[in-house]
Amino acid sequence: MESTVISINGKKIGCPVGTSVLEAADSAGIHIPRLCYHPELKPHGACRMCLVEDEKSGRLLASCVTPVSGGMSVQTDSKAVLRHRRNIVRLMISEHPESCVVCSKGNRCQLRRVAAELGVGEPELYPMPHVNALDQSNPFIVRDLSKCILCGRCIRGCKELVAQGTIDYSLRGVDSRPATLHDHPLTESSCTFCGTCVSLCPTGALSQKKSAFSGTPEREHDTICGFCGVGCSLSLGVFGSRVVEVSPARSRESVNGVTLCVRGHFAHDYLNSTHRLLRPRLRKGGEQASVPWDEAVSAVSEKLLEIRDKHGASAIGFLGSSTCTNEENYLFQKMARGILGTHNIDNGGVFCGRNRLDDFFRKTRGIIGPARFFDMETADVIVMAGADQGETIPVASYHVKRAARNGVPLIVVDSLASDFTSLSTLWLRPLPGSGHLGQVMHALSGLVLSHSNTHRDGIAGSTDNLGDFERDVSRLDMETMCRTAGLDVEMLKEAAGIIAGRRVVLVAGCEVLEADDGGSALNALINLALVSGDPGRSPAGVWFSIRENNLLGAWAMGTDFSPDAGLSMVGMIEAAEKGDLKVLYIMGENPLRAMPQQQRVKAALENLELVVVQDILETETVNIADVVLPGAAPAEKAGSFTNMEGRVQSFTPAVPPPGEAKADLDILGLVAKGLGYRGDDLGLEAVRAEIKRLVPSWTRDESPAENHGDDARISFQPIACAEGTDDPAYPFMMIAGSRRLHAGSGTRTSHSERTRAAGEGGAMEISEADAGMLGLREGDPVRIESRHGAIERCVTITSDMAKGAVLIPRGFLGNDVMNLFPLSQAGDMWGMSCGVRIERVNSE
């Protein structure tokens, strides 16, 4: 890269051509005040605080938008520069309200800091008029525009980083302000409440809404978010022993930069919930009572040993969690298999596509790995199948949106509208259900191959079964298939032409990982990866919407379904019903909220001789436990998570666990010793050392996939599509979708005061055509019935929903949508969709 040399304050500095003067100064440790500038935003030059003086011409230049040039010599603190900076600050303060003492930004206000640096106190100017707009209509963000300095950071962050564009400049002169369309409150706009604007605001114009004034945090502590598979870096503001504020960590290497989502930014108030577990409990005389730790641990270890000796190890089950750390999951399975000898160990990852991920890695042998987030913005094409990322993993979706905004072709294959359909180059919208998604993906991979005939030999040389795939593709009746799926065959051909020969990132949403026909769509995704791009130029990878924050880590640590003839999660419930399972030790899972047929699951757990629950909050499962062991949230312990890229990220505690609660690894160590284990390898560092020795993929920062050599090849997958499952008795396809307010089954987010205050009630979404056919109006109560259960919801009518389909969000109302599904499905491959019938409930 071409470089040049400039002089700043007499100091010679070498820097690449194109660097701004401000960046050159920062690289040399020379401080220049700034307000509108942020390293993750395009330079704007609005505040003029970063003025420098060109020594040759005497001109004052905004250093953030002035590129360096050879021989340039500037001064950052000349008399002219300081005079202008002070005048700018005086003007800003003169239109600023006198509320610094009670402002939530406090000493972190950058305007206040710059004023102090320049020695500006009272502005000695007449107070200037300012916008006196205050919006507190939502539970997340307070907008006090009287403190706005028009730096534009919030506007640019919303457009450039989140690609949402909810706010922009409105009006002129003293009335100028950042505003939503028609100046509506944020609740009536397209705002997703990600809080990026709050993180970027240099003053108190935007702040996090709090139920009580907590002052400025005493300190900040960096950690990793535990809400989804993205693995965002957080900075926790701590006051005393409580987390009072959450912001993005200031690390350029983080996966999220300065962005977060509504959960990561605002739902961590669950940490201070009044429903936190504070002391161990033991059921005595039918009621749970608080007991000392030694009594609770003794009760667990003695009963486990008694059951094992009397009924054998197969009578004991362990249910781990993909929200717990790698180290906890490893020690948990070690206690089950190594100490007690049971292979009955699993976790709730089965309900967010873990088994299909296992299928993918087994078939691709690790050759096609997870894409990195930043691969999105360097891809030639992005193909999204089941595009729900904006709801399940919002921060990851920003990368896709930015890529699309920057001109990367985006092809969406999805029966439902999403954040991405309006940004897409092409939206292939198959009808919901009946295996249409898999059919469309198979047809697309076949058409891409027909465009790649010049590369056929290269494809054949690196894959197996190409001939079988070509034969199966030749038998597809494209016209009939497209007509059945509700697609235009010409649009499918256009999509194939865009993909062929280009470096493609494939994105698989929950409609692939969790839908009934997802297996067929996953096979088609593999085939599409094999036929796209140039031979010898591997595809950029596949991206999965992993809802649970440590699904890959828990999987690698061995807390998923054991291959050694153990029972799966559902198998343990069925064994409990029969009386074959006597004990279930549950860590970090809430099966009474997360599993289908919740009353059946409850009856099965009540049939056990011992239910041990190790968790952080009062939950439905905690309430029926025989022993309750209070654990720690991620902010209160040390460990590591593996994100959806395969990146292993470690963290340390920001605050201690509340009450008598303990770090989960410490609890497992106490129980292991109570079981007679005398090893000294139960601490964090010892467990990590053992993981590094026995789970090599963990240390190589890879996903849990089979190792492969240079000659490894991938086979094309069969293109047989899922059989249609339409049932006239249940004519609507119900999709249990995600909404960004809730993570997973909603156990933690339902304990967030802000999330509850948002007022969303999990209404069923239905198309205008279907609502008209059923005689439904907005807000009407309805009964939704499947073959396995029934629930009631109110109705939201939307033009985004496909005819014949309805969506019910997970996480709301006790996550009762799971009652519409059967407890057991073939191969434990759950599909989060099923046929339902709908009828209006009379209000009398």
Secondary structure, 3 states (H helix, E strand, C coil): CCEEEEEECCEEEEEECCCEHHHHHHHCCCCCCCCCCCCCCCCCCCCCCCEEEECCCCCEEECCCCECCCCCEEECCCHHHHHHHHHHHHHHHHCCCCCCCCCCCHHHCHHHHHHHHHCCCCCCCCCCCCCCCEECCCCCEEEEHHHCCCCCHHHHHHHHHCCCCCEEEECCHHHCEEEEHHHCCHHHCCCCCCCHHHHHCCCCCEEECCCCCCCCCCEEEEEECCCCCCCCEEEEEEECCEEEEEEECCCCCCCCCCCCCHHHHHHHHHHHCCCECCCCEEEECCEEEECCHHHHHHHHHHHHHHHHHHHCHHHEEEEECCCCCHHHHHHHHHHHHHHHCCCCEEEHHHHHCHHHHHHHHHHHCCCCCECCHHHHHHCCEEEEECCCHHHHCHHHHHHHHHHHHCCCCEEEECCCCCCCCCCCCEEECCCCCCCHHHHHHHHHHHHHHHHCHHHHHHHHHHEECHHHHHHHHHCCCHHHHHHHHCCCHHHHHHHHHHHCCCCEEEEECHHHHCCCCHHHHHHHHHHHHHHCCCCCCCCCEEEECCCCCCHHHHHHHCCCCCCCCCCCHHHHHHHHHHCCCCEEEEECCCHHHHCCCHHHHHHHHHCCCEEEEEECECCCCHHHCCEEEECCCHHHCCEEEECCCCCEEEECCCCCCCCCCCCHHHHHHHHHHHCCCCCCCCCHHHHHHHHHHHCHHHHCCCCCCCCCCCCCCEECCCCCCCCCCCECCECEEEEEECCCCCCCCCCCHHHCHHHHHCCCCCCEEEEHHHHHHHCCCCCCEEEEECCCCEEEEEEEEECCCCCCEEEEECCCHHHHHHHHCCCCCHHHCCCCEEEEEEEECCCC
